[in-house]
Amino acid sequence: MTPDFLARLAQALGVTRVARVTGLDRAGVEVATAVRPGGYVLQVCNGKGLDFPAASAGALLETAELWAAETVRPERLVWGTLRGWDARGRTAWGAEALGTRGGVVVPRLWGPEVRCAWLEATDARSGEPVLVPAQGVYCPPTGAPALGPMSVQWTSNGSGAHPERPRAVLHALLEATERDQLARLLPEGWTEEVLGSRLLRPESLARSAPRTASLAERLGSRGFDVHLFDLSPGARTSGAVGLPVGAALLVDRDQGPVPLAAGYACALTRDQALLGALLEAAQSRLTDIHGAREDVDAGDREASLALASACAAARPRRSVESMPEPTAKVDSPEEAVGEVLARLAGAGFSRVAILDLEAPLPGLHVVRVVVPGLRVSELL
C-alpha cells in the first residue's frame, strides 16, 4: 500500500488525522490512531506494527471495516422470511447461525416467519449464493435504511479489509477463528491452571519464534516483563481448529497506570501468532494511555496486579514447538485461505460464507465472514 493510496483512503473514509501515538509510551512499539469524527461505531481506530507505515495502514484498514458496516446500500437488500426463502429453494441461514456475528439476543424478534432484510453472500467452498440476515452484518447509523426487527447483536468480528481480496478474507477468517478458540480454551477468562500449563519457556522463542523473541527482548530492556502463552486448544477439545493461537501479557515492572496489557492472535505460523499477540498487547497499553477509545472500559487495577503476580510465580512448562502449525507450505494468500477453510471444516465448521461489502474507494476490498458454530470470546 503506497502512501498515495493510504492518503486517498483516509480522505474517502473521512479520517482527519492519522496520529503517531507511539511516543506516549516507553514500550516503543509503533501505534497509529486514525481519527474519524463522523464515525458512528467508533471515531478512533488503532493500528500497530513493527514500523509506523504498517501501523498507520492497520488503523486505516480497521476504519474501513467499520465504515463498510455503517454503509447500507438499499439496492443490495432483499426482503423476505426464512420460511419464504426455503419455499423458493433459496439457501438462507437464519440469525441463529450467525455465531461469528454475535447471535440472537432478542428471541421474540426472530423466527422463520419474521420478515427482514437479507444480504447475498457466497459460500466459500461451493461458490453458490447464500442469504444471511443483514442485521448481522450492518451496524446502521440513525437515518440509514431499515433492516427489520433487530434481534441480532452486531459485532465487528470476522471483518477484513485489504487491497488484495484474499488477504482481506484471510484476516477475517483468522480473526473469527482466534476469538472462537479463545472462547473454548478460556471460557471463564484466565485461570491458575491456564497460567501454569500454557506459559511458554523463553528459551524456546529464539528457536521457533525469532521475531517474537527479538521484540520481547526489546520490551524487556524498556522495563517490561513479557509472558507468552500457547492458547491453541488441544486436539481433544471440541472445535479445535489446529492453528496456533498466541497470547501475550505485557507487565510494567514499575506498576504504572497500566500495570498489565493483554493481546491475542491466530495465524498460520507460531511466530506470526505470538508476534501478533505481543504487538496487540503493546497497542492495548497505548489504547488505555491515550484514552480516546470510548468503547474501552477502565481496567481493574487490582485484578491486573494479581494476574501479573500470578504470571511471575508461574513456572514455564511449554515450548513454542508444542504449538500446532500447518506442515504444508503456504506460498500465497489464496493458499492460506484454503488452509484455514480446510482446518475449519476438519473441526466441524463446514459452512463458511463471505460477504463483499461496500468499499470507500476503488482498489480496496472489505469483507465479512460468517461461520455458523463459531463462538465469540468476551476477553477482547
GILINKA-V602841 format. One record per backbone hydrogen bond with DSSP energy under -1.0 kcal/mol. CO is the residue of the C=O (numbers start at 0). NH is the residue of the N-H. E is the energy in kcal/mol with one decimal. If there is no record, write none. Layout:
co->{CO;CO}
nh->{NH;NH}
e->{E;E}
//
This chain:
co->{1;2;3;4;5;6;7;8;9;16;18;20;21;29;30;31;32;33;34;35;42;44;46;50;51;52;53;54;55;56;57;58;59;60;61;62;63;64;65;68;72;73;77;79;80;81;82;83;84;85;90;93;94;96;97;98;102;105;106;110;111;115;116;117;118;120;121;122;127;129;130;131;132;133;133;140;146;148;150;150;157;159;161;163;164;165;166;167;168;169;170;171;172;173;174;175;176;177;178;179;180;181;185;190;191;192;193;197;198;198;200;201;203;204;208;209;210;211;212;213;214;215;216;218;219;222;224;226;227;228;233;236;243;244;245;246;247;248;249;250;251;258;260;262;264;268;269;270;271;272;273;274;275;276;277;278;279;280;281;282;283;284;285;286;292;299;300;301;302;303;304;305;306;307;308;309;317;318;319;331;332;333;334;335;336;337;338;339;340;341;342;343;344;351;352;353;354;360;364;365;366;367;369;370}
nh->{5;6;7;8;9;10;11;12;14;34;32;23;24;48;20;46;18;44;15;38;35;33;31;54;55;56;57;58;59;60;61;62;63;64;65;66;67;68;69;138;75;76;117;115;84;85;86;87;89;88;130;96;97;98;102;101;152;108;109;113;82;79;133;77;131;129;353;126;122;120;92;118;135;136;137;143;116;150;104;105;368;366;364;167;168;169;170;171;172;173;174;175;176;177;178;179;180;181;182;183;184;185;188;194;195;196;197;229;316;317;203;204;207;208;212;213;214;215;216;217;218;219;220;223;222;252;250;248;199;246;236;239;266;230;264;228;262;226;260;224;254;251;249;247;245;272;273;274;275;276;277;278;279;280;281;282;283;284;285;286;287;288;289;290;295;303;304;305;306;307;308;309;310;311;312;313;200;321;322;335;336;337;338;339;340;341;342;343;344;345;346;348;347;123;369;121;367;363;161;356;159;354;352;373}
e->{-2.3;-2.3;-2.2;-2.4;-2.5;-1.9;-2.3;-2.0;-2.7;-2.8;-2.3;-2.0;-1.7;-1.6;-1.7;-2.2;-2.8;-2.0;-2.3;-2.3;-3.4;-3.3;-2.8;-1.8;-3.1;-2.2;-2.2;-2.1;-2.0;-2.4;-2.1;-1.7;-2.1;-1.6;-1.6;-2.6;-2.3;-1.5;-1.6;-2.7;-2.1;-1.2;-2.8;-2.2;-2.6;-1.9;-2.2;-1.5;-2.9;-1.1;-2.5;-1.8;-1.6;-1.9;-1.2;-1.3;-2.3;-2.1;-1.9;-1.5;-2.5;-1.9;-2.3;-2.1;-2.3;-2.0;-2.5;-2.2;-3.2;-3.6;-2.9;-2.8;-1.5;-1.9;-2.6;-2.0;-2.4;-1.0;-3.1;-1.6;-2.1;-2.9;-2.1;-1.7;-2.6;-2.5;-2.3;-2.1;-2.6;-2.6;-2.2;-2.2;-2.4;-2.8;-2.0;-1.6;-2.9;-2.3;-1.4;-1.6;-2.2;-3.1;-1.5;-2.4;-2.4;-1.8;-2.4;-2.1;-1.1;-2.0;-1.5;-1.5;-2.0;-3.3;-2.5;-2.1;-2.0;-2.8;-2.2;-1.9;-2.5;-2.2;-1.7;-1.5;-1.3;-2.1;-2.8;-2.7;-3.0;-1.8;-2.1;-2.0;-1.7;-2.6;-2.0;-2.6;-1.9;-2.2;-1.7;-2.6;-1.8;-2.3;-3.1;-2.5;-2.7;-2.1;-2.6;-2.7;-2.4;-1.9;-2.2;-2.6;-2.1;-2.1;-2.0;-2.3;-2.5;-1.9;-1.7;-2.3;-1.9;-2.2;-3.1;-1.4;-1.4;-2.4;-2.6;-2.1;-2.2;-2.4;-2.2;-2.1;-2.1;-2.1;-1.6;-1.2;-3.2;-1.6;-1.9;-2.2;-2.5;-2.0;-2.2;-2.2;-2.6;-2.2;-2.1;-2.5;-2.4;-2.2;-1.2;-2.9;-1.5;-3.0;-2.5;-2.2;-1.9;-1.1;-2.2;-2.7;-1.9;-3.0;-2.5;-1.9}
//
